[in-house]
């Protein structure tokens, strides 16, 4: 992890809050996709390659998520910001495993905090039930802005925690080369399994499966030709 | 009716107050507020009832929520009985959820993200990110405008309008495209990462991938892909700790 000046850390926390908000609340513009969040974080911390490597790998995990109805899922956005910050400045083959491990743990924690925010929203609505039943527009706006503030705080808090953990890991966790490379290979393998598993589940048994298999064949051909 | 653009902007925050009781309900009320403003001067009692109805339980895919919003607001202006509007809202939840999820989460997002992944690892860099953001948001904005207009034009007949629209046809077509693009992306991304590790490293990672795909399929929701990853990481660290 590169040394982060205070203003850069503050910028990352702000970016993490935006990314956290984007997942569900507003504007759902794909900023929270790990590919986007990771690459932009890499650029912010001055190591685009590290951000891209972390972002692409966490994106493989995110492809397994279908955010349908009330399903619970990890929040990869702020997790990617912290993971990309940890990966910056180190050779990716050695740093990717540890960074993505931190990212996965934070993503699980992020999913849990999402439930807290949703329960907190429900409590706020119960408290304003009388105003809602009376059709008070001001109560609706107050609830909406309060919920957005809670979610932004969640994203910022997660990013801040992630950056603190990243700083601790960079300072106190020193893996030998074999372990670091092994960890990188394990997370790459797990990422491939997540994306492949998600794709197979979405494909079912119809035309989509046949097209997916055709795509795999084309992908393998591209790898061989490169 | 005024407030269309404000309602459109507010639709992008329709999930802002998402919760397990009313789900999108309050967010829909927030988006409906500018559209219902004109009703206040015409019929204040009806306006008040309409605002209350607009915040009731509602759930669907956020990208198609405009259809329900437009239709119910039109019905409020046409003085359709409140119970009928409530029934319409409830009836729209499942179809708009299923159609939107198929179109966006299982279709458009995998297509664009898969294409962006391939482009990014092939060296497109910022163009890949820009393409993903611009492509997705342009399509999403267009869909939101169409949904709000169609809902408002159709009113209580919104079900037929959705059935005869481009949405069901697009879903039929985008599924196979999504399958193909993700099919291409996974091996290309895997090759990008594993090229630098030699055969032994590549075989090791692919073995982890094969075990992961098999066990997560076998155990279903009890062993998610993230749990498998964390388990595999813990096992590796344990084996290295005992000196293997």
Interface residues (C-beta under 8 A of the other chain):
Chain A: X24 X25 X26 X27 X28 X29 X30 X31 X33 X35 X36 X39 X40 X48 X52 X53 X56 X57 X59 X60 X61 X63 X64 X66 X67 X68 X69 X70 X74 X93 X97 X101 X104 X105 X107 X108 X118 X119 X121 X122 X124 X125 X126 X132 X133 X134 X135 X136 X137 X140 X141 X143 X144 X147 X148 X151 X176 X178 X179 X181 X182 X183 X185 X186 X187 X188 X189 X190 X191 X192 X193 X194 X195 X196 X197 X198 X199 X200 X202 X203 X207 X208 X209 X210 X211 X212 X213 X214 X215 X216 X217 X218 X219 X220 X222 X223 X226
Chain B: X12 X13 X15 X16 X17 X18 X19 X20 X21 X22 X23 X26 X27 X29 X30 X33 X47 X48 X49 X50 X51 X52 X55 X59 X62 X97 X101 X105 X106 X109 X110 X112 X113 X114 X116 X117 X120 X121 X125 X126 X128 X129 X132 X133 X136 X137 X140 X175 X176 X177 X178 X179 X180 X181 X182 X183 X184 X185 X186 X187 X188 X189 X190 X191 X192 X193 X194 X196 X197 X201 X204 X205 X206 X207 X208 X209 X210 X211 X212 X213 X216 X217 X224 X225 X226 X228 X229 X230 X232 X233 X236 X237 X240
